Amino acid sequence: MQPSDLEEVLRISEECFNSDAWSRQAFEKEFNLDYSYRFVLEEDGEVIGYAVVWQIYDEATIMSIAIKKDRWGKGYGKRLMKFLIEYFKGKVSRFVLDVRRSNIRAIRLYQSIGFKIISERRGYYSDGEDAFQMTLELEENGGDKGKAFEAVNTGG
């Protein structure tokens, strides 16, 4: 994600998150954070999705992720999630995210990749809706720590 992508990213955020959409200022702040990684998903030069991920030590927290509504159900969300997992392989041991309890589409997507619900956050969103905290544990694959990881189910 570059500053020039912000108009399209803001439109996607507002379309997908309504009351909890990030402001321009929130996105702009991310460009000044050393631990913030920003990505866009493009198709034919058009931004159709984005993700903001914070890497703190060996944990990647997906702070915001969205796909344009007219592209839902076409595999773009899964493609972006798989890209993030590949990008952070060898850098983190797990991913964490929060998702609205009512967002069944996203929950199913995350579960299809291997994420598990680990807790519930009561009244997490500005409208009072609860969130599920989900995590994907990555397992070391091979001998040297940090070289290669793969997603594993940790029960639950």
Buried (B, 14 or more C-beta within 10 A) or exposed (E): BEEEBBEBBBEBBEBBBEEBBBEEEBBEEBEEEEEBBBBBBEEEEEBBBBBBBBBEEEBBBBBBBBBBEEBBEEEBBBEBBEEBBEBBBBBBBBBBBBBBBEBEEBBEBBBEBBBBBEEEEEEBBEEEBBBBBBBBBBEBEEEEEEEEBEBEEEEE
